[in-house]
Amino acid sequence: MIQRGNKHAWPWLLAGLFAMWCAPAQAEGLQDIFRSGNEAFFRGDFATAEQRYERLAGAGVRDPDVFVNLGLAQARNGELGRAILSFERALVLRPDDSDASAALAQARAAVGKRRADAQGEAVVETRPPLTEALVRPYRENTLALLALALDAMLFGCLLVRRLARSDSVRTGLGIAASVAALSCGVTLAALVVKRGGHRDGRAAIVLREGSELREAPDPRAATRARAHEGGSAQVLARDSGFARVRTATGATGWIADQDVGIIAD
C-alpha cells in the first residue's frame, strides 16, 4: 500500500506544488513530504509517518493513497478511530479501492476487539447502512453522468416517438422511454444518497472511546451519553468548540470538536 501510493498520488501532489510555492515557510515540497512519510513507515517510525501524511492532508492534498497510508500509520499508532476516518475519506475519493475497504474492516474489527478486551463484550459497526452500501462502489461523477445520459435517452425516445409512423416503433420507443425514466429516477436517488442528502447532517466518525455527549456546548454541561471510538455519527451543528451529533445508536448531544471528524470536506 505504501509503495502503491508513490504511483497514484503524484498528480495530486503536483497539483499542490503551486500552493506550497506560494507559502515560503513550507520549503519542503509535497513530493518530498510524501516520500519521507513512506520511508518513515518502512523503518517502523509510524509517528513520523503519520505526521508527514497529516501535513499533506493539511496542505490540501486529497489523494486516496495519502489517506490510506495515513490510516495505516494511525492504526499502527493505536489511533483506530482516526484510522477509520482516514480509510472512509479514501473511499469517498476512490469507492472501489479494495485495499482501503479491507483496511477499514480490519480497523473496525480491531476497535471491537479492544473494546471487548476492556468491557468483556462489544458491538461494533461492520458495514454502512444498506442504502449507503449499495451506492458506495460508485463515484458521484459516474452517477451524475449516468443520470444525464438517461435523461437525454428519455427525451430522445419521446421526441423520436412523436415522429414515428409505425405503431410497433412507437410502442418500442414508449417502453424504452419508460425504462429510461425509471433508471434515471433510481440513479438520481442513488446520487442523493451518495451526496448525503438523506442525512440530517454531515457524516462523521467518533475519534475517542467514551467521548462525552453533553446537553449543551459547554464542558461543564451534564453528560447525556457516551460515544464509541470509530462509530458513525452525523454532525448537525457546531458551536463554541463543540459539535452537536447524532450517533448510529440514536444518541444525541454536544461532543468536543477534537473528538469527531467529518468524512467529506
Secondary structure, DSSP 8 states (H G I E B T S, - for coil): -HHHHHHHSHHHHHHTHHHHHT-TT--S-HHHHHHHHHHHHHTT-HHHHHHHHHHHHHTT---HHHHHHHHHHHHHTT-HHHHHHHHHHHHHH-TT-HHHHHHHHHHHHHHHHHHHHHHS------S--HHHHHHTTS-HHHHHHHHHHHHHHHHHHHHHHHH---HHHHHHHHHHHHHHHHHHHHHHHHHHHHTTTTSSSEEEEE-STTEEEESSSSTTS-EEEEE-TT-EEEEEEEETTEEEEEETTS-EEEEEGGGEEES--
